[in-house]
Amino acid sequence: MRNVLIGLMLSTNLLAGCAQMAVLEATDQGRAPELVIASDLVNALMQVDGYHPTTTRLQIQKSPKHKFGQTLHAVLANVGYDIEYVSSPMGDRFVQYTLSDHKNSAGSIPKTYHLSVGEVEFKRDYEVIGGRVQPASNLLMAGVDPMTIKLNDQIFGLEASVESDEQLPPQQPGPEQVSERVNVQTEPVPETPASGLQQVSNVQPAGQHQGIDQSESAIDLLVNGESSPREYNEGDNLVFTVRSRFDVRLSCYYQDPDGSVIRMYPNRFTQQSNIRAGELVHIPANDEWAIQATRSGANDKVMCLSVDSEQEVAMSGFESAPDLEPLPVNNFDELLNELKLQTGIMPQIERLSIRVN
């Protein structure tokens, strides 16, 4: 029996890692406010289709003139973006940012941070309270489907957040929305959202759902940051990202063109299978192994299953076979039939099919 599928190789330095920021996993407010704010905005950028760090090159002007710009550059590089430094604005992923102070009716002075990358824009107010930076507004965005963005307000010491259904009427963004890169604005920022921006706000904290809401998908599944995969070439690296809407127990499988099926999550490197609402899971999650597109002219397939966290024991028993090795089934349908027969569990299912050139 083969140890692994063709195209899925175990190594120590094969893949440069996934887009993860350690700051997003912590609530330590001893960090500089600029680092927390930059991480919040970059966390949103990473979730936009076509902007995943493993497949995106950003253009950034050399020598940022503001401390926030220096921090933003460092965070973008840290999560894995390929950065091209340019002497003047150019490129379809050119990074621009502004910030400005303004007083609200209570007399405090929050700052508005505006990040623009290509056609995508994010804007949010932040203020420092008791030495801790906190969001002072919803996240506003343009060029993005707000339903695909999950806030991670845990970095501010708050509960995880997901999207709301509240949206602003779409309008054409005005020229005032694109400012000179790196310059610090001194003009007051209006209290109302900028035209063309939609908002994502905080909703029910993670863990308050009683089981999975069967009326909507519990998870979103992406490959290299895209929910609708483009065609890949044989040997291209594939990184899968799962975004959870609820507290769930997650497992993911990979099927090659010959029908061989392996469990790729949880695995020997990442054994945690219960994830919280709003959490991102990357597969692979480290550089100890990699997944590559297999045979030209064929399709590689991925399937992720989500069940209530209370079904951990039954799922763990079903998944007692070794990970990252072919299972005794010929396709995903046989796997699901075996799951139903052995456990009686009917999971929610998300699938992707990846065309290989």
Residue pairs with C-beta under 8 A, 6 or more apart in sequence:
1 325
1 326
2 260
2 325
2 326
3 10
3 324
3 325
4 10
4 262
4 324
4 325
5 254
5 256
5 260
5 262
5 294
5 326
6 256
6 258
6 294
6 295
7 235
7 256
7 291
7 292
7 293
7 294
7 295
7 300
8 254
8 262
8 264
8 289
8 290
8 291
8 292
8 324
9 289
9 290
9 292
10 288
10 289
10 324
11 288
11 289
11 290
12 287
12 288
13 287
14 287
14 289
14 290
15 237
15 239
15 284
15 287
15 289
15 290
16 54
16 80
16 287
17 80
17 286
17 287
18 54
18 80
18 239
18 241
18 282
18 284
18 285
18 286
19 46
19 52
19 53
19 54
19 79
19 80
19 225
19 282
20 79
20 280
20 282
20 285
21 39
21 42
21 43
21 75
21 78
21 79
23 31
23 35
23 36
23 39
23 75
23 155
24 39
24 43
24 152
24 154
24 155
25 154
26 155
27 154
27 155
27 156
27 157
29 36
29 131
29 132
29 133
29 156
29 157
32 71
33 126
33 128
33 133
34 67
34 68
34 71
34 72
35 71
35 75
36 133
36 155
36 156
37 68
37 113
37 126
37 133
38 68
38 71
38 72
38 74
38 75
39 75
39 155
40 124
40 135
40 139
40 151
40 152
40 155
40 156
41 72
41 113
41 115
41 122
41 124
42 72
42 75
42 76
42 79
43 151
43 152
43 155
44 122
44 139
44 141
44 144
44 149
44 151
45 51
45 115
45 117
45 120
45 122
46 52
46 53
46 79
46 225
47 148
47 149
47 150
47 225
47 243
47 280
48 120
48 144
48 148
48 149
48 225
49 148
49 222
49 225
49 226
49 227
49 228
50 56
50 225
50 226
51 93
51 117
51 118
51 120
51 225
52 222
52 224
52 225
52 226
52 239
52 241
53 79
53 80
53 81
53 225
54 80
54 224
54 225
54 237
54 239
55 224
55 225
55 226
56 81
56 82
56 93
56 225
57 81
57 82
57 83
57 84
57 91
57 93
58 76
58 81
58 82
58 83
58 84
58 91
58 93
58 94
58 95
58 117
59 84
59 85
59 86
59 89
59 90
59 91
59 93
59 94
59 95
60 73
60 76
60 83
60 84
60 85
60 86
60 94
60 95
61 85
61 86
61 87
61 88
61 89
61 95
61 181
61 182
62 85
62 86
62 87
64 70
64 72
64 73
64 182
65 182
65 183
65 184
66 99
66 182
66 184
68 97
68 99
68 113
69 97
69 182
72 95
72 97
72 115
73 83
76 83
76 95
77 83
84 91
86 94
89 96
89 181
92 118
93 117
93 118
94 117
94 118
94 181
95 115
95 116
95 117
95 181
96 115
96 116
96 117
96 178
96 179
96 180
96 181
96 182
97 113
97 114
97 115
97 116
97 181
97 182
98 113
98 114
98 179
98 180
98 183
98 184
98 185
99 111
99 112
99 113
99 114
99 184
99 185
100 111
100 112
100 184
100 185
100 186
100 187
100 188
100 189
101 109
101 110
101 111
102 109
102 110
102 111
102 112
102 188
102 189
102 191
103 109
103 188
104 110
104 136
104 191
108 127
109 127
110 125
110 126
110 127
110 136
110 137
111 125
111 126
111 127
112 123
112 124
112 125
112 137
112 189
113 123
113 124
113 125
113 126
114 121
114 122
114 123
114 177
114 179
115 121
115 122
115 123
116 122
116 177
116 178
118 143
119 142
119 143
120 141
120 142
120 143
120 144
121 140
121 141
121 142
121 143
121 144
121 173
121 177
121 196
121 197
122 139
122 140
122 141
122 144
123 139
123 140
123 141
123 193
123 194
123 197
124 135
124 136
124 137
124 138
124 139
124 140
125 135
125 136
125 137
126 133
126 134
126 135
126 136
127 133
127 134
127 136
128 134
132 156
132 157
133 156
134 156
134 158
135 153
135 156
135 158
138 164
138 199
138 200
138 201
138 202
139 149
139 151
139 199
139 200
139 201
140 193
140 194
140 197
140 198
140 199
141 149
141 197
141 198
141 199
141 200
142 173
142 177
142 194
142 196
142 197
142 198
144 198
146 163
146 167
146 198
146 199
146 200
147 163
148 163
148 220
148 227
149 163
149 200
150 160
150 161
150 162
150 163
150 243
150 278
150 280
151 160
151 161
151 162
151 163
151 200
151 202
151 278
152 160
152 161
152 278
152 280
153 159
153 160
153 161
153 202
154 160
154 278
158 202
159 202
159 205
159 206
160 205
160 206
160 276
160 277
160 278
160 279
161 200
161 201
161 202
161 203
161 278
162 203
162 245
162 277
162 278
163 200
163 201
163 203
164 199
164 200
164 201
164 202
164 203
166 199
166 201
167 198
167 199
168 193
168 197
168 198
168 199
170 196
170 198
171 195
171 196
172 195
172 196
173 194
173 195
173 196
173 197
174 194
174 195
174 196
176 194
177 194
177 195
177 196
177 197
179 185
193 199
206 247
206 276
206 277
206 278
206 279
207 247
207 276
207 277
209 246
209 247
209 277
211 308
212 218
212 246
212 248
212 306
212 307
212 308
212 348
213 245
213 246
214 348
216 245
217 245
217 348
217 350
218 244
218 245
218 246
218 248
218 306
218 348
219 242
219 243
219 244
219 245
219 248
219 250
219 304
219 306
219 348
219 350
220 227
220 242
220 243
220 245
220 350
221 227
221 240
221 241
221 242
221 302
221 304
221 350
221 351
221 352
222 240
222 241
222 242
222 243
223 229
223 238
223 239
223 240
223 241
223 302
223 352
223 354
224 238
224 239
225 241
229 352
229 353
229 354
229 355
231 355
231 356
231 357
232 238
232 293
232 354
232 355
232 356
232 357
233 293
233 296
233 356
233 357
234 292
234 293
234 294
234 295
234 296
234 356
234 357
235 292
235 293
236 292
236 293
237 290
237 291
237 292
238 291
238 292
238 293
238 300
238 354
239 282
239 283
239 284
239 291
240 252
240 264
240 282
240 283
240 291
240 302
240 352
241 280
241 281
241 282
241 283
242 250
242 252
242 275
242 280
242 281
242 283
242 304
242 350
243 278
243 279
243 280
244 250
244 275
244 276
244 277
244 278
244 279
244 280
244 281
244 306
245 277
245 278
246 277
246 306
247 274
247 275
247 276
247 277
247 309
248 274
248 275
248 306
248 307
248 308
248 309
249 273
249 274
249 275
249 306
249 307
249 308
249 309
249 311
249 312
249 315
250 265
250 266
250 273
250 274
250 275
250 281
250 304
250 305
250 306
251 263
251 265
251 266
251 273
251 304
251 305
251 315
251 319
252 263
252 264
252 265
252 283
252 302
252 303
252 304
252 305
253 261
253 262
253 263
253 264
253 302
253 303
253 304
253 305
253 332
253 335
254 261
254 262
254 264
254 291
254 300
254 301
254 302
255 261
255 300
255 301
255 302
255 303
255 331
255 332
256 294
256 295
256 300
257 294
257 295
257 298
257 299
257 300
257 356
259 330
259 331
260 326
261 326
261 327
261 329
261 330
261 331
261 332
261 335
262 323
262 324
262 325
262 326
262 327
263 319
263 321
263 323
263 324
263 327
264 283
264 284
264 291
264 323
264 324
265 273
265 281
265 283
265 304
266 272
266 273
266 319
266 323
267 323
267 324
268 323
268 324
269 284
269 285
269 286
269 288
269 289
270 283
270 285
270 286
273 312
273 315
273 316
274 309
274 312
275 281
283 291
284 290
284 291
289 324
293 300
293 354
293 356
294 300
294 356
295 356
296 356
296 357
297 356
297 357
298 356
299 353
299 354
299 355
299 356
300 353
300 354
300 356
301 332
301 351
301 352
301 353
301 354
302 351
302 352
302 354
303 332
303 335
303 349
303 350
303 351
303 352
304 349
304 350
304 351
305 339
305 347
305 348
305 349
306 347
306 348
306 350
307 315
307 345
307 347
307 348
311 343
311 345
314 343
314 345
315 343
315 345
317 342
317 343
318 338
318 339
318 342
318 343
321 327
321 328
327 335
329 335
329 338
332 351
336 347
336 349
339 345
339 347
340 346
